[in-house]
Amino acid sequence: MKWNSILYDKSQSFVSEYGSDLISLIPKDKKQCILDLGCGTGDLTQKLSEISENVIGIDGSKDM
């Protein structure tokens, strides 16, 4: 499936908002490694990078 990342951010931003509350449960430790699988356009990955220096975001779609 081919994704349009710009359209996704405009019309599907609610998807990453579902996970926003969970970020507060992650310990603030700059040395931990966090893997964000299915990161889409990286909204939550960006927020996770404020918690840790080692964040990797991977999505199945290269367009995302």
Secondary structure, 3 states (H helix, E strand, C coil): CCCCHHHHHHHCCHHHHHHHHHHHHCCCCCCCEEEEECCCCCHHHHHHCCCCCEEEEECCCCCC
